[in-house]
Amino acid sequence: MKLFSLTNCFKSFVAALMMLAASVTQAQMRVEVSGVGSNQIPIAIAGFVGEDVSPQLISAIIRDDLNRSGYFRLIDAGGAISETANVNFESWNGHGVQALVVGSVQKKADGRFDVRYKLFDVAKGDMLSGFAMDTPVNKVRLTSHKIADDIYEKLIGIPGVFSTRIAYVTKAGQQYRLEIADADGEGVQVALTSKEPILSPIWSPDGTKVAYVSMELKKPIVYIQHLMTGQRTTVANFKGNNSSPSWSPDGSKLLVTLSKGAIAQIYSINADGSDAQRLSNSNGIDTEARYSPDGQWIYFVSDRNGQPQIFRMNASGGDVKRMTFKGTYNVSPRISPDGSTLVFVSRRDGGDQVYAMDLNSGQELRLSDTTRDESPSFAPNGRYVLYATQIGRRGTLGLVSTDGKVKQNLTIQAGEIREPTWGPLIK
């Protein structure tokens, strides 16, 4: 990815060779929502009885999560309601409520919290879901996100992603930081600080590690870092370019771009850095490789025909097929978790924007309204795409639903934010 100017994502291998100085300050993200889903579900989320004893108001976090999703219309519940209360479904139905959320919080003697919740289908008068969670003080926010995930899944039909995490790179002043945060931008943790660029972070399939490119030794090197321990492994430190890491679905291997002193090509390499095997073989630059979810195909970018376009090859490097034909510049291929959709950045009419291609029909849909877009990343439920963009001269993150209707903008108070990658669903 191009170094903090990721519009030309295809030239990530060149960006990895550039050395820029910068500085970073850590800051929480601010989320602005614009646009909603075509069919919003009217939902009332009552205050949880006793939640004022917890460090965060659980019902407020749930409301924020569902509101950001774009698929719910919040209706004022008027106060707190326990999960043990008798619900007057006729009254709620008369107020246009289709779904009702109630619950309670009790502080236990050991300082933990007993959090209970129920979700009701108001029209049918049925309980759709509910559970109790024994919650440590530092996990109240996570429990709230898990409740929102459950509500989303029961009402929308696919898993929610509120309890997932994202990674990204911030830049301000003389430092770069690789940061990990909740999907709503809260709970920021710094995984790496460097005076040299950090590029192309990507989550391992199990969500415990992040691979990335660091320039801290004045050359691009691919590392894997374990997020719990901070321990990291050097994966690729060959002569020339080492860039664009991407995990295999089982987490045992990575795809990387290596030049080894010659033209940049795609290799597979074990996660411990052993057994680098060349997969692509062209006279052009091949880079930004991504496995399909089933591991059978690899999507990548190549300028073998003169300009960067997206191609597909099998996992052994054969059966190469060109995938993009509209526009003269198509980069950053990402495949949806179900393997049905290709998302990429395309330059058309003078702007770089995020597009989605149905891999069965070949039909394309422009997702973003911004024009300097880079580094798209699918949410693990396939419903949203997170990407980097620029508003004015400032790097921010954008989020858009895969139907293009729900849009968000994520900014930090100081500096720029780049290179987003969305972590997996963790049970």
KOLPALUM-782233 format. One record per atom (N, C-alpha, C): x, y, z negated. Coordinates in steps of 0.02 Angstrom, whole numbers, padded with zeros to 5 digits, always signed. Layout:
// KOLPALUM-782233
XYZ/...
//
This chain:
// KOLPALUM-782233
+00041-00059+00000/+00000+00000+00000/+00043+00062+00000/+00022+00110+00035/+00064+00169+00040/+00069+00204-00026/+00128+00226-00042/+00145+00249-00108/+00106+00312-00127/+00055+00303-00169/+00014+00358-00192/-00012+00402-00136/-00013+00375-00077/-00050+00403-00021/-00071+00343+00019/-00117+00305-00009/-00131+00238+00016/-00174+00237+00078/-00186+00294+00108/-00225+00296+00169/-00197+00248+00220/-00132+00246+00225/-00100+00199+00271/-00080+00137+00231/-00130+00097+00213/-00118+00039+00171/-00073-00012+00206/-00078-00014+00272/-00039-00063+00309/+00035-00055+00297/+00056+00007+00283/+00128+00019+00275/+00150+00011+00203/+00119-00037+00169/+00138-00048+00099/+00210-00069+00093/+00234-00107+00142/+00303-00129+00138/+00352-00071+00144/+00331-00019+00182/+00373+00041+00186/+00368+00080+00122/+00306+00084+00095/+00296+00121+00033/+00338+00092-00023/+00345+00027-00023/+00383-00005-00076/+00456+00014-00073/+00480+00039-00016/+00549+00059-00009/+00560+00133-00024/+00504+00169-00033/+00510+00240-00049/+00519+00250-00123/+00552+00302-00142/+00563+00316-00213/+00537+00386-00228/+00485+00387-00269/+00456+00450-00289/+00458+00454-00365/+00471+00514-00390/+00468+00524-00462/+00400+00551-00480/+00376+00532-00539/+00311+00557-00561/+00305+00550-00636/+00249+00573-00663/+00238+00569-00735/+00166+00553-00749/+00152+00520-00805/+00084+00496-00819/+00061+00514-00889/-00001+00532-00895/-00032+00536-00960/-00091+00490-00960/-00100+00454-01016/-00156+00407-01020/-00219+00446-01036/-00274+00430-01002/-00337+00463-01015/-00394+00417-00998/-00450+00426-01034/-00509+00387-01018/-00539+00412-00953/-00574+00367-00919/-00605+00386-00856/-00673+00417-00868/-00692+00461-00823/-00759+00489-00823/-00796+00460-00763/-00857+00435-00775/-00895+00401-00723/-00954+00445-00703/-00961+00458-00639/-01018+00494-00612/-01055+00449-00564/-01120+00443-00573/-01161+00398-00531/-01201+00440-00482/-01199+00420-00418/-01241+00452-00368/-01270+00397-00324/-01336+00398-00315/-01367+00346-00275/-01391+00289-00318/-01445+00258-00299/-01474+00203-00337/-01494+00147-00289/-01506+00089-00317/-01530+00033-00277/-01599+00047-00250/-01617+00011-00198/-01681+00023-00165/-01740+00002-00208/-01731-00047-00252/-01785-00071-00295/-01761-00072-00367/-01775-00018-00403/-01754-00014-00473/-01805-00047-00519/-01780-00083-00569/-01824-00117-00617/-01836-00070-00676/-01899-00054-00691/-01913-00012-00750/-01899-00052-00814/-01854-00028-00856/-01834-00064-00916/-01831-00017-00975/-01855-00040-01032/-01850-00003-01095/-01800-00039-01140/-01750-00003-01163/-01699-00032-01207/-01706+00003-01275/-01738-00031-01322/-01749-00001-01387/-01684+00003-01426/-01682+00049-01473/-01625+00049-01519/-01624-00015-01559/-01565-00039-01576/-01559-00100-01616/-01565-00081-01690/-01608-00114-01725/-01618-00100-01796/-01552-00112-01833/-01529-00061-01871/-01468-00067-01911/-01404-00053-01873/-01409-00033-01809/-01347-00025-01770/-01305+00034-01791/-01332+00078-01833/-01293+00135-01855/-01235+00115-01901/-01234+00052-01924/-01179+00029-01965/-01119+00006-01923/-01129-00003-01858/-01075-00026-01815/-01037+00034-01787/-00974+00023-01765/-00934+00080-01741/-00960+00111-01676/-00998+00074-01637/-01030+00101-01577/-01103+00080-01576/-01145+00123-01547/-01216+00106-01541/-01224+00057-01483/-01241-00004-01500/-01245-00058-01450/-01297-00042-01397/-01355-00018-01417/-01408-00004-01368/-01386+00050-01319/-01347+00099-01342/-01324+00153-01297/-01276+00126-01245/-01232+00080-01265/-01185+00050-01217/-01223+00009-01165/-01273-00028-01187/-01314-00068-01140/-01349-00021-01091/-01378+00033-01116/-01412+00081-01072/-01363+00109-01020/-01304+00129-01043/-01254+00156-00996/-01235+00105-00943/-01224+00043-00964/-01206-00009-00916/-01259-00017-00862/-01321-00027-00884/-01374-00040-00836/-01389+00021-00793/-01382+00081-00822/-01392+00141-00782/-01340+00148-00728/-01276+00133-00744/-01223+00137-00695/-01232+00087-00638/-01264+00032-00652/-01273-00019-00600/-01314+00006-00542/-01359+00054-00555/-01402+00080-00502/-01465+00041-00489/-01474-00015-00524/-01530-00060-00510/-01584-00060-00564/-01578-00013-00611/-01627-00009-00665/-01649+00063-00675/-01712+00072-00691/-01739+00137-00709/-01755+00135-00783/-01720+00176-00822/-01727+00174-00894/-01789+00212-00916/-01828+00180-00959/-01888+00210-00988/-01878+00216-01063/-01893+00274-01091/-01882+00286-01162/-01922+00237-01204/-01887+00201-01249/-01920+00152-01292/-01948+00183-01355/-01927+00244-01371/-01956+00281-01427/-01929+00266-01496/-01881+00221-01502/-01854+00206-01568/-01825+00136-01570/-01808+00114-01631/-01776+00049-01640/-01829-00006-01650/-01816-00064-01621/-01862-00121-01628/-01819-00184-01639/-01835-00220-01691/-01799-00282-01706/-01821-00338-01660/-01778-00388-01652/-01795-00447-01611/-01848-00490-01645/-01861-00477-01710/-01912-00516-01746/-01981-00482-01744/-01985-00422-01717/-02048-00384-01717/-02097-00415-01668/-02162-00406-01683/-02214-00426-01636/-02219-00374-01581/-02216-00395-01518/-02216-00349-01461/-02286-00343-01433/-02310-00281-01426/-02374-00268-01394/-02362-00261-01318/-02365-00317-01283/-02348-00317-01212/-02397-00274-01172/-02459-00273-01191/-02509-00234-01154/-02492-00160-01156/-02470-00136-01215/-02452-00066-01221/-02391-00049-01179/-02339-00092-01182/-02279-00080-01141/-02295-00082-01067/-02337-00129-01048/-02357-00134-00978/-02393-00071-00954/-02432-00042-00999/-02468+00019-00982/-02422+00078-00972/-02361+00075-00999/-02311+00127-00989/-02266+00113-00929/-02283+00063-00891/-02244+00048-00830/-02180+00010-00843/-02174-00021-00902/-02113-00058-00919/-02120-00130-00894/-02070-00154-00858/-02069-00223-00835/-02026-00267-00879/-01974-00239-00909/-01929-00278-00952/-01916-00238-01015/-01912-00273-01072/-01901-00241-01136/-01843-00275-01172/-01798-00235-01200/-01741-00260-01238/-01746-00236-01310/-01741-00282-01357/-01744-00266-01428/-01688-00302-01464/-01673-00282-01526/-01619-00316-01561/-01605-00286-01629/-01555-00315-01662/-01535-00291-01728/-01461-00303-01740/-01434-00266-01788/-01364-00273-01808/-01361-00275-01884/-01325-00324-01911/-01314-00327-01983/-01240-00335-01996/-01215-00295-02043/-01145-00301-02063/-01138-00355-02115/-01091-00401-02103/-01081-00457-02148/-01029-00440-02201/-01025-00482-02252/-00979-00469-02308/-00906-00467-02286/-00890-00504-02233/-00820-00505-02209/-00804-00448-02161/-00852-00402-02151/-00841-00345-02108/-00861-00356-02036/-00878-00418-02018/-00901-00432-01950/-00975-00413-01944/-01000-00416-01883/-01069-00396-01870/-01108-00454-01839/-01169-00463-01864/-01216-00512-01835/-01260-00473-01787/-01249-00483-01722/-01286-00446-01671/-01336-00494-01638/-01399-00474-01638/-01452-00516-01609/-01492-00475-01558/-01511-00509-01504/-01549-00473-01453/-01598-00520-01419/-01652-00490-01392/-01700-00526-01350/-01719-00484-01290/-01733-00518-01235/-01756-00486-01173/-01824-00515-01156/-01873-00471-01144/-01941-00493-01130/-01963-00472-01059/-02000-00516-01027/-02038-00500-00967/-02105-00474-00990/-02116-00409-00983/-02176-00377-01011/-02239-00401-00977/-02238-00406-00911/-02298-00425-00873/-02322-00495-00893/-02275-00541-00903/-02294-00610-00920/-02297-00622-00995/-02270-00576-01033/-02269-00586-01105/-02222-00640-01128/-02170-00653-01088/-02123-00707-01102/-02055-00680-01123/-02021-00718-01165/-01951-00703-01180/-01907-00734-01126/-01868-00692-01093/-01824-00716-01039/-01757-00740-01065/-01734-00709-01119/-01668-00727-01145/-01660-00698-01215/-01608-00719-01247/-01592-00694-01313/-01538-00736-01346/-01498-00704-01387/-01447-00742-01423/-01421-00700-01481/-01382-00732-01524/-01348-00699-01579/-01273-00708-01570/-01235-00655-01586/-01162-00658-01580/-01130-00632-01644/-01085-00673-01671/-01044-00653-01728/-00986-00611-01701/-00985-00547-01718/-00943-00499-01682/-00893-00464-01728/-00828-00471-01715/-00779-00431-01753/-00787-00357-01738/-00760-00315-01782/-00766-00243-01775/-00740-00219-01707/-00684-00248-01685/-00653-00224-01623/-00684-00255-01560/-00737-00294-01569/-00769-00326-01512/-00842-00304-01503/-00863-00252-01539/-00932-00229-01534/-00948-00206-01463/-00902-00170-01433/-00913-00146-01365/-00917-00205-01316/-00874-00255-01325/-00876-00314-01281/-00942-00351-01289/-00966-00359-01350/-01031-00391-01361/-01086-00353-01325/-01084-00287-01329/-01134-00245-01294/-01132-00258-01219/-01071-00261-01191/-01064-00275-01119/-01091-00345-01102/-01080-00393-01146/-01104-00461-01133/-01181-00464-01133/-01211-00426-01178/-01285-00422-01177/-01308-00391-01112/-01276-00337-01090/-01294-00306-01026/-01284-00355-00968/-01230-00394-00971/-01218-00445-00919/-01276-00494-00917/-01299-00516-00975/-01353-00564-00979/-01418-00535-00951/-01432-00473-00968/-01492-00440-00942/-01489-00435-00867/-01432-00413-00842/-01422-00406-00769/-01434-00473-00734/-01404-00526-00761/-01410-00591-00728/-01482-00617-00729/-01516-00608-00786/-01585-00633-00790/-01633-00594-00745/-01620-00530-00735/-01667-00489-00696/-01646-00480-00623/-01582-00481-00608/-01558-00472-00540/-01543-00539-00506/-01522-00588-00545/-01511-00654-00517/-01438-00671-00503/-01392-00625-00518/-01321-00639-00511/-01286-00615-00574/-01226-00641-00588/-01192-00622-00650/-01178-00547-00654/-01184-00520-00713/-01162-00451-00724/-01087-00447-00732/-01059-00388-00722/-00986-00380-00725/-00966-00326-00776/-01010-00310-00822/-00996-00257-00870/-00941-00277-00919/-00934-00342-00932/-00883-00364-00980/-00817-00381-00946/-00812-00370-00881/-00750-00383-00846/-00702-00324-00855/-00642-00332-00829/-00591-00279-00834/-00565-00260-00766/-00538-00201-00763/-00505-00177-00702/-00434-00157-00719/-00391-00157-00668/-00323-00132-00675/-00312-00080-00621/-00268-00033-00635/-00254+00021-00588/-00189+00055-00608/-00164+00097-00565/-00102+00134-00579/-00118+00208-00586/-00093+00239-00639/-00101+00311-00646/-00034+00345-00635/-00038+00406-00613/+00022+00446-00599/+00009+00518-00618/+00054+00545-00659/+00053+00616-00675/+00120+00634-00705/+00149+00688-00682/+00214+00708-00708/+00270+00661-00687/+00305+00634-00736/+00365+00595-00721/+00357+00520-00736/+00296+00496-00741/+00286+00425-00756/+00229+00395-00716/+00236+00330-00705/+00182+00288-00679/+00161+00240-00735/+00097+00223-00736/+00075+00173-00784/+00028+00123-00750/+00039+00061-00765/-00009+00009-00748/-00055+00002-00808/-00119+00017-00798/-00166+00017-00853/-00221-00034-00842/-00245-00062-00897/-00300-00110-00898/-00357-00078-00936/-00418-00083-00910/-00476-00052-00943/-00538-00095-00933/-00588-00083-00976/-00653-00112-00964/-00680-00087-00898/-00730-00121-00872/-00758-00102-00807/-00788-00031-00808/-00806-00006-00868/-00833+00062-00873/-00779+00113-00886/-00715+00093-00885/-00660+00139-00895/-00640+00149-00967/-00676+00118-01014/-00658+00123-01085/-00607+00070-01103/-00581+00076-01165/-00536+00025-01191/-00471+00020-01152/-00441+00076-01134/-00381+00076-01092/-00321+00049-01131/-00284+00004-01099/-00221-00022-01125/-00167-00014-01072/-00108+00005-01093/-00052+00014-01046/-00012-00051-01042/-00008-00080-00983/+00030-00142-00973/+00103-00128-00955/+00115-00072-00921/+00183-00056-00899/+00190+00019-00888/+00245+00047-00911/+00262+00117-00898/+00328+00119-00862/+00333+00161-00811/+00394+00164-00771/+00402+00234-00741/+00464+00254-00732/+00478+00316-00696/+00479+00305-00621/+00474+00242-00600/+00473+00225-00529/+00404+00196-00512/+00387+00197-00448/+00320+00175-00427/+00302+00104-00446/+00238+00094-00462/+00208+00028-00473/+00155+00019-00419/+00157-00036-00383/+00114-00046-00324/+00077-00112-00327/+00021-00114-00293/-00015-00176-00275/-00030-00223-00333/-00056-00198-00390/-00074-00245-00443/-00132-00289-00422/-00132-00351-00444/-00186-00397-00428/-00192-00449-00484/-00253-00463-00505/-00267-00508-00560/-00257-00581-00540/-00234-00621-00588/-00234-00693-00579/-00305-00719-00584/-00321-00776-00554/-00390-00802-00555/-00417-00814-00626/-00373-00829-00674/-00397-00841-00742/-00398-00778-00785/-00379-00721-00757/-00384-00657-00792/-00332-00646-00846/-00281-00688-00850/-00231-00681-00903/-00168-00644-00881/-00159-00636-00816/-00098-00607-00788/-00114-00559-00732/-00066-00515-00718/-00070-00470-00661/-00003-00474-00624/-00007-00483-00559/+00053-00478-00516/+00056-00407-00488/+00116-00381-00477/+00123-00314-00450/+00193-00305-00422/+00203-00249-00388/+00269-00231-00362/+00294-00172-00403/+00356-00178-00427/+00387-00123-00464/+00451-00101-00429/+00463-00035-00431/+00523-00006-00401/+00574+00013-00455/+00567-00012-00515/+00608+00011-00571/+00682-00003-00561/+00700-00053-00521/+00770-00067-00505/+00791-00039-00438/+00754+00013-00416/+00770+00050-00355/+00759+00009-00292/+00721-00046-00297/+00702-00085-00239/+00636-00120-00257/+00596-00138-00207/+00533-00171-00222/+00543-00244-00243/+00516-00261-00302/+00519-00328-00329/+00449-00348-00352/+00429-00410-00338/+00363-00435-00359/+00371-00469-00427/+00329-00448-00474/+00328-00478-00541/+00259-00506-00557/+00257-00553-00604/+00196-00574-00637/+00203-00557-00711/+00153-00523-00739/+00155-00505-00810/+00096-00536-00847/+00111-00570-00902/+00059-00599-00945/+00033-00543-00990/-00033-00531-00988/-00060-00472-01021/-00061-00478-01097/-00067-00538-01124/-00069-00546-01197/+00000-00536-01228/+00051-00563-01196/+00118-00562-01225/+00163-00508-01197/+00146-00483-01137/+00189-00435-01104/+00247-00468-01067/+00255-00533-01075/+00309-00569-01042/+00298-00568-00966/+00352-00560-00929/+00344-00559-00856/+00397-00602-00822/+00379-00624-00762/+00421-00668-00721/+00434-00634-00655/+00496-00638-00632/+00512-00613-00565/+00491-00666-00514/+00448-00647-00468/+00423-00694-00417/+00461-00687-00352/+00474-00626-00331/+00508-00616-00266/+00556-00558-00272/+00620-00574-00265/+00673-00523-00266/+00725-00541-00213/+00701-00545-00151/+00744-00562-00094/+00773-00498-00064/+00819-00507-00018/+00847-00450+00018/+00792-00416+00058/+00790-00350+00056/+00741-00313+00094/+00676-00305+00056/+00621-00309+00092/+00555-00295+00065/+00525-00355+00028/+00497-00342-00031/+00457-00391-00069/+00394-00354-00090/+00336-00372-00062/+00277-00332-00075/+00213-00371-00065/+00157-00337-00077/+00089-00361-00064/+00074-00430-00093/+00082-00439-00159/+00065-00504-00189/-00010-00518-00189/-00028-00581-00184/-00098-00602-00186/-00100-00674-00209/-00145-00690-00255/-00148-00757-00285/-00186-00806-00241/-00166-00869-00246/-00206-00924-00219/-00266-00934-00266/-00321-00963-00242/-00380-00971-00285/-00367-01010-00349/-00320-01057-00348/-00305-01096-00409/-00251-01065-00452/-00222-01009-00430/-00172-00975-00469/-00103-01005-00468/-00092-01056-00428/-00027-01090-00427/+00024-01056-00382/-00001-01018-00332/+00043-00987-00283/+00023-00914-00272/+00068-00879-00239/+00052-00812-00215/+00071-00806-00142/+00035-00763-00107/+00056-00740-00042/+00094-00675-00053/+00151-00668-00019/+00190-00607-00024/+00215-00588+00045/+00231-00525+00054/+00264-00502+00115/+00338-00495+00101/+00378-00530+00141/+00451-00529+00134/+00482-00511+00201/+00534-00471+00200/+00571-00457+00261/+00636-00496+00264/+00664-00511+00206/+00728-00547+00203/+00779-00517+00251/+00779-00451+00255/+00826-00416+00299/+00805-00411+00370/+00748-00439+00388/+00723-00437+00457/+00653-00406+00457/+00610-00427+00503/+00543-00400+00507/+00499-00431+00453/+00453-00392+00426/+00411-00415+00371/+00361-00467+00394/+00359-00524+00359/+00313-00578+00375/+00281-00603+00310/+00231-00647+00317/+00194-00673+00260/+00223-00740+00238/+00233-00747+00173/+00259-00808+00143/+00212-00830+00087/+00211-00895+00074/+00182-00920+00011/+00239-00937-00035/+00228-00927-00100/+00280-00939-00149/+00248-00963-00213/+00278-01010-00247/+00251-01034-00311/+00251-00977-00362/+00206-00982-00410/+00200-00929-00460/+00262-00921-00503/+00305-00973-00504/+00368-00966-00541/+00424-00939-00498/+00408-00920-00435/+00458-00891-00391/+00495-00940-00348/+00477-01003-00350/+00512-01055-00312/+00477-01069-00246/+00513-01100-00200/+00486-01129-00139/+00449-01078-00095/+00484-01026-00074/+00455-00977-00027/+00450-01008+00042/+00389-01011+00069/+00377-01041+00135/+00347-00989+00182/+00379-00980+00239/+00354-00931+00288/+00291-00958+00322/+00239-00916+00326/+00175-00936+00356/+00163-00901+00423/+00174-00836+00427/+00161-00800+00489/+00224-00799+00532/+00214-00790+00597/+00271-00791+00643/+00253-00748+00703/+00269-00685+00699/+00253-00639+00753/+00310-00590+00763/+00305-00552+00817/+00354-00499+00831/+00335-00433+00797/+00277-00433+00764/+00255-00373+00729/+00262-00381+00654/+00240-00330+00619/+00240-00331+00546/+00176-00364+00522/+00181-00416+00482/+00124-00450+00452/+00125-00439+00377/+00069-00418+00349/+00068-00399+00278/-00003-00401+00251/-00011-00384+00188/-00076-00379+00153/-00117-00442+00160/-00088-00499+00146/-00122-00563+00154/-00167-00578+00093/-00225-00608+00107/-00272-00628+00055/-00302-00696+00074/-00304-00741+00024/-00338-00805+00034/-00414-00795+00035/-00448-00837+00073/-00520-00844+00065/-00533-00880-00001/-00594-00873-00030/-00606-00904-00095/-00596-00980-00096/-00607-01013-00040/-00598-01086-00038/-00526-01106-00023/-00482-01057-00011/-00412-01070+00001/-00395-01096+00070/-00445-01101+00114/-00433-01129+00181/-00405-01079+00230/-00420-01014+00219/-00401-00963+00267/-00361-00908+00233/-00322-00873+00273/-00284-00815+00250/-00300-00757+00297/-00324-00702+00269/-00337-00641+00307/-00279-00594+00295/-00256-00561+00348/-00197-00519+00342/-00198-00464+00395/-00151-00418+00389/-00144-00362+00435/-00081-00371+00476/-00087-00357+00541/-00029-00362+00586/-00033-00309+00639/+00026-00283+00659/+00028-00237+00716/+00057-00272+00778/+00049-00337+00781/+00077-00376+00836/+00051-00355+00904/-00008-00324+00906/-00036-00300+00968/-00027-00225+00977/+00014-00195+00935/+00030-00124+00943/+00004-00080+00887/-00055-00097+00859/-00083-00057+00805/-00109-00105+00751/-00111-00083+00689/-00131-00128+00635/-00204-00150+00641/-00213-00215+00643/-00279-00245+00644/-00280-00304+00596/-00340-00328+00580/-00348-00383+00533/-00354-00449+00572/-00317-00498+00550/-00317-00564+00580/-00333-00616+00527/-00346-00677+00551/-00356-00733+00507/-00315-00792+00531/-00284-00828+00485/-00249-00890+00502/-00267-00943+00450/-00255-01006+00466/-00268-01057+00415/-00213-01056+00362/-00224-01093+00309/-00178-01089+00252/-00108-01113+00268/-00100-01147+00325/-00033-01170+00345/+00000-01122+00393/-00036-01070+00414/-00008-01019+00459/-00029-01026+00531/-00070-01075+00548/-00091-01085+00617/-00161-01059+00631/-00184-01070+00693/-00252-01053+00713/-00267-00978+00701/-00224-00935+00727/-00230-00863+00715/-00286-00834+00757/-00327-00792+00726/-00384-00761+00761/-00389-00688+00739/-00398-00644+00788/-00408-00573+00772/-00480-00563+00748/-00489-00523+00694/-00554-00513+00664/-00584-00444+00677/-00543-00392+00684/-00568-00324+00692/-00552-00298+00762/-00601-00263+00791/-00593-00235+00859/-00616-00163+00863/-00657-00140+00817/-00680-00071+00817/-00629-00028+00779/-00610+00027+00810/-00561+00070+00778/-00490+00047+00794/-00444+00093+00791/-00374+00078+00808/-00332+00062+00748/-00362+00064+00689/-00324+00054+00627/-00369+00021+00576/-00358-00043+00561/-00398-00080+00513/-00351-00117+00466/-00358-00104+00401/-00310-00131+00352/-00346-00152+00288/-00308-00179+00241/-00331-00196+00174/-00390-00245+00173/-00383-00304+00204/-00438-00352+00203/-00449-00382+00134/-00513-00386+00115/-00532-00418+00052/-00594-00460+00067/-00597-00520+00040/-00652-00566+00053/-00696-00570-00009/-00762-00569+00001/-00808-00574-00055/-00802-00641-00090/-00821-00646-00153/-00814-00709-00190/-00851-00767-00158/-00904-00755-00121/-00939-00810-00088/-00913-00823-00017/-00863-00784+00004/-00832-00795+00069/-00872-00771+00129/-00926-00734+00118/-00970-00715+00173/-00954-00647+00203/-00917-00605+00166/-00908-00535+00186/-00835-00515+00183/-00813-00481+00235/-00747-00451+00238/-00753-00376+00227/-00720-00350+00177/-00717-00278+00165/-00647-00254+00183/-00643-00196+00215/-00578-00170+00238/-00582-00095+00246/-00525-00063+00258/-00522+00008+00272/-00512+00018+00346/-00554+00059+00377/-00551+00071+00449/-00546+00146+00463/-00504+00163+00510/-00496+00233+00530/-00539+00246+00592/-00591+00286+00582/-00636+00303+00637/-00656+00376+00629/-00660+00411+00684/-00679+00482+00683/-00636+00523+00635/-00572+00505+00632/-00525+00544+00593/-00522+00530+00519/-00563+00484+00494/-00563+00469+00423/-00551+00396+00409/-00523+00381+00351/-00513+00312+00328/-00569+00295+00279/-00611+00247+00297/-00669+00231+00256/-00676+00156+00246/-00712+00138+00193/-00723+00068+00177/-00782+00041+00217/-00769-00014+00252/-00820-00049+00291/-00829-00120+00266/-00888-00147+00278/-00902-00218+00263/-00923-00252+00327/-00895-00312+00338/-00913-00352+00397/-00944-00418+00374/-01003-00433+00400/-01034-00499+00390/-00995-00549+00432/-00963-00598+00401/-00920-00643+00438/-00959-00693+00481/-01023-00699+00469/-01064-00743+00511/-01088-00707+00574/-01112-00646+00566/-01140-00609+00623/-01091-00561+00655/-01039-00541+00618/-00992-00491+00643/-01017-00420+00635/-01077-00410+00609/-01104-00343+00600/-01065-00306+00545/-01057-00240+00556/-01018-00199+00509/-01062-00145+00479/-01047-00127+00417/-01082-00075+00381/-01031-00030+00347/-01036+00036+00359/-00992+00082+00323/-01019+00091+00252/-00976+00081+00203/-00997+00083+00134/-00984+00151+00101/-00928+00183+00117/-00908+00243+00081/-00925+00307+00119/-00934+00361+00081/-00945+00427+00110/-00881+00468+00110/-00832+00448+00071/-00768+00483+00069/-00727+00464+00131/-00673+00501+00143/-00637+00492+00206/-00562+00478+00198/-00540+00467+00137/-00469+00452+00126/-00464+00391+00080/-00495+00337+00102/-00505+00279+00060/-00449+00228+00068/-00437+00190+00015/-00383+00142+00014/-00399+00087-00036/-00366+00030-00030/-00363-00022-00081/-00430-00046-00107/-00475-00070-00065/-00539-00096-00091/-00529-00160-00131/-00574-00171-00180/-00571-00231-00221/-00642-00251-00240/-00661-00313-00226/-00728-00337-00242/-00737-00347-00317/-00797-00329-00342/-00817-00352-00408/-00824-00428-00405/-00812-00463-00461/-00815-00536-00459/-00884-00565-00445/-00937-00524-00450/-01003-00549-00430/-01019-00533-00357/-00973-00499-00322/-00983-00483-00252/-01031-00427-00237/-01058-00394-00289/-01109-00343-00278/-01080-00273-00268/-01019-00261-00292/-00989-00194-00288/-00918-00198-00260/-00895-00141-00234/-00826-00134-00211/-00795-00073-00244/-00739-00083-00276/-00700-00029-00307/-00644-00010-00259/-00630+00054-00251/-00578+00075-00204/-00547+00141-00226/-00489+00155-00200/-00456+00219-00213/-00474+00269-00158/-00478+00332-00177/-00491+00384-00128/-00461+00449-00153/-00468+00501-00114/-00445+00568-00134/-00501+00617-00126/-00510+00657-00177/-00557+00713-00174/-00516+00776-00185/-00514+00818-00134/-00465+00872-00133/-00396+00841-00126/-00352+00857-00171/-00285+00826-00172/-00276+00778-00230/-00330+00759-00260/-00327+00719-00321/-00349+00648-00307/-00309+00600-00330/-00326+00530-00321/-00377+00508-00373/-00432+00478-00351/-00484+00453-00395/-00504+00383-00372/-00550+00353-00408/-00578+00289-00388/-00651+00299-00369/-00672+00262-00318/-00741+00260-00299/-00768+00190-00308/-00832+00184-00319/-00866+00120-00323/-00929+00123-00282/-00942+00071-00243/-01001+00070-00201/-01029+00000-00201/-01095-00005-00200/-01127-00071-00193/-01119-00095-00122/-01123-00160-00112/-01110-00188-00046/-01166-00173+00004/-01221-00144-00019/-01271-00119+00028/-01262-00045+00041/-01212-00014+00009/-01196+00056+00020/-01241+00105-00016/-01287+00082-00058/-01336+00126-00089/-01313+00156-00156/-01280+00116-00197/-01258+00139-00263/-01186+00162-00258/-01173+00222-00282/-01105+00250-00277/-01085+00281-00344/-01021+00273-00361/-00994+00303-00422/-00926+00333-00407/-00907+00382-00447/-00841+00413-00443/-00810+00409-00512/-00748+00383-00516/-00713+00375-00579/-00650+00418-00578/-00644+00463-00625/-00586+00508-00627/-00555+00506-00697/-00493+00530-00702/-00462+00540-00767/-00448+00614-00776/-00439+00635-00838/-00433+00706-00853/-00371+00738-00824/-00317+00700-00821/-00254+00727-00796/-00221+00676-00751/-00192+00699-00697/-00156+00654-00653/-00200+00620-00602/-00172+00568-00571/-00206+00531-00518/-00215+00459-00538/-00262+00426-00506/-00276+00356-00519/-00280+00320-00452/-00244+00264-00446/-00236+00229-00383/-00236+00154-00392/-00232+00119-00336/-00219+00047-00334/-00266+00006-00378/-00332+00012-00371/-00376-00025-00416/-00381-00099-00397/-00390-00140-00447/-00404-00211-00436/-00451-00235-00490/-00503-00271-00471/-00556-00292-00517/-00541-00363-00541/-00542-00373-00607/-00528-00438-00635/-00585-00487-00627/-00572-00551-00641/-00622-00604-00631/-00674-00606-00686/-00727-00644-00674/-00775-00660-00726/-00741-00707-00777/-00749-00692-00840/-00721-00734-00893/-00778-00758-00937/-00786-00823-00940/-00840-00852-00980/-00823-00848-01054/
//
